[in-house]
Amino acid sequence: MNKNFFVFIAVIASMVLILSACSGGNKKSNEDNIKKTKEKNELNLSSGDDIPTMDSSLASDQVSFTTFTQTLEGLYVLDKDDKPVPGVAKGKPEKSSDGKTWTIKLRDNAKWSNGDPVTANDFVFAWRRSVDPDTAAEFSYMFENIQNAKDITAGKKKVEDLGVKAVDDHTLEIKLVKDVPWMESLLAFASYMPQNEKFVKSQGEKYGTTAKSTLSNGPFKLTEWKTEDKWKLERNENYWDKKKVKLDAVNVKIIKDTQTAINMYQTGKLDTVGLDAQNIKKYKGREDFSTEATSGSYFFRINKEKNKNLKNKDLRLAISKSIDKKSYVNSLLNNGSKPLDTLMIKDFVKDSKGNDYTKGVKSPLSYDKKEAKKHLEKAKKALGKDKITIELLTYDEDESKKAGEFVKEQIEKNLPGVTLKIKQQPFKQKLSLEAKKDFDISFAGWFPDYPDPTTFLDLFTSDSPHNQTGYANKEYDKALEKANSDEMLKSDKSDERIKELQNAESQFLESASITPLYQTGAARLRQPYIKNWQNHKYGGDYSLKEVEIAGAK
């Protein structure tokens, strides 16, 4: 996913933030704004952040990934149960006896929004571009299961050596390093989307930076994009499966203030909106109210390289143990989010006996203010100082400001002598500062890119582009390599593999390189006339392909 740590990382909190969490109002007096039908066949959404890029090779965030889910289509797409089903591919891959050579037939009626056919070369070109060192793609590691990808990114081999080729216009051959069980799901991820070579080259450095410099092969196309204001998607009439696309258009307005967004929903300018904690009680029980568990993991990334005080493990442990996560979730979110002491989320992976993966992970990072003070005293003694100042880098949304203030109060109350300064930045700028490791602690989130614990654990290997903490442990790296060996990937080794990963995560958490906070949930208002909304646990947050508006003309 996404590996976005950068994400994030990702966006600011699953759907709640992608759709710009917010709300407010009077339950009884505003019931009359709930509508069963709507005449205009356009969906109106909000986002807390602008799209950083529409270049699938450069994207590393949840806003972009979710937008690609609407405008681009890979070999496979995720269905309503998050299972990969054919997209541009005509069917399942034909596999060699060892499972490492895949031959995939493409639809002959798949087209780009400019009318060009989608061909096997569009995938070859896109994937080569993503692993090319000159592209400097943050998500190039997502291709490491394609033969030679890692060596190409390291500059040891040519891009032409990548294990993918166009046998003909509608046949793609892929050579894998391992036959991993989640490979088809990975082929549905944004980084694996095709690119029209002629169009990309004609746009040069402008590619993916404006609506005009973007091309689509998915259900919708980007037709308007005003930086830090709004963007618009319109139905792609050249899409091969356009009969299933019901909406004429999707309008997304960038709104950072929660009350503004809820007011727009109440006046009919938005069709759905996320709710913050203070508004959930007001709207709970209404017909348009709903909650759900989502799959984001939010945490503080602790950078040991800029603020030298943070090299001290006791200080990092003190920070992690000083924050009351349950209170954080209940007072700031109250939307189904759950306190988390691990990196990996709950209810995502289970062993053969049905035991949740997280139950086998040991974490020293739970809330305990008495232990936090003990670690702080050890840190002060080792550092030879009684006053410590730390800066927290976070997003510029209203909800992030509240979260920052809560954490500041917790840390400064429970850790005497520690001062936390809050630095809020727009989404794109925040990602840039993280990439340069120009921060002390950053508020980050990660949404899975495929259904396996490694989608989280790979973030903190020594060579991961998302490991912006200074953590490097050869034993951790080797444990993940072992877990992804041909032997451990055998079906009869699944429980043994999970144990290996649980031990690796326990080892990582013991370093206190991050402070786990919570697993995301979402509470929202959504007009009843919106039908067939489809959320995803990994990849893009949702698909709008089959969404329809009751009563639309």
Number of C-alpha atoms within 10 A of each C-alpha: 28 31 30 28 29 29 27 26 28 30 32 32 29 29 26 25 25 24 27 32 33 32 27 22 15 10 15 10 8 12 15 9 13 19 17 12 14 19 10 14 17 20 23 18 23 28 26 31 26 23 24 21 21 23 22 24 27 20 24 30 30 33 29 22 30 21 23 29 26 25 26 23 25 24 30 24 26 26 14 15 10 17 15 20 18 20 20 29 23 16 15 16 18 13 16 11 7 8 14 18 22 18 20 23 22 22 22 15 13 23 21 22 23 13 12 13 19 23 25 26 22 18 23 23 20 21 26 24 20 26 30 23 16 10 14 14 21 22 24 24 19 23 23 19 18 20 20 24 30 19 16 21 24 13 14 11 15 17 21 14 14 24 21 26 19 19 14 13 16 20 17 23 21 20 21 21 18 19 20 17 13 14 16 20 21 26 20 26 28 29 29 22 24 26 28 20 15 9 15 19 11 11 14 10 10 14 19 21 17 16 18 14 18 22 23 23 31 28 30 30 28 26 16 15 18 13 13 15 13 19 21 20 24 19 23 25 20 22 25 19 16 16 11 13 18 18 22 17 20 21 16 20 24 22 25 22 17 22 19 13 30 26 17 17 25 21 12 16 16 21 23 26 32 29 33 27 20 15 23 23 13 16 24 16 11 13 14 18 19 18 17 13 17 26 24 28 29 30 23 21 26 27 26 22 17 16 16 11 21 23 19 17 19 22 27 25 27 28 30 29 28 25 27 20 21 17 13 20 23 15 15 18 26 22 24 17 27 22 22 25 25 28 27 28 26 19 13 16 17 17 14 11 7 8 12 16 21 23 11 15 20 18 20 16 26 22 20 16 21 14 14 25 21 15 20 27 18 16 23 18 10 13 15 9 12 13 10 16 12 16 16 20 24 25 25 18 22 17 22 19 15 12 18 21 13 17 20 20 15 18 23 15 15 22 24 14 16 19 17 20 14 18 16 17 15 16 25 15 13 24 26 12 14 26 18 9 19 17 25 23 29 28 25 29 30 34 34 26 26 24 19 16 20 17 19 23 19 20 21 22 20 18 12 15 20 23 22 26 24 16 18 15 14 9 13 22 17 13 18 19 12 16 21 18 16 12 12 18 18 14 10 11 12 16 16 14 22 21 16 16 24 22 16 22 27 19 17 24 21 16 17 25 26 28 26 28 30 24 29 28 22 23 28 26 25 19 23 18 18 19 12 14 13 17 18 19 22 24 28 28 23 20 22 22 23 16 17 21 22 17 13 15 10
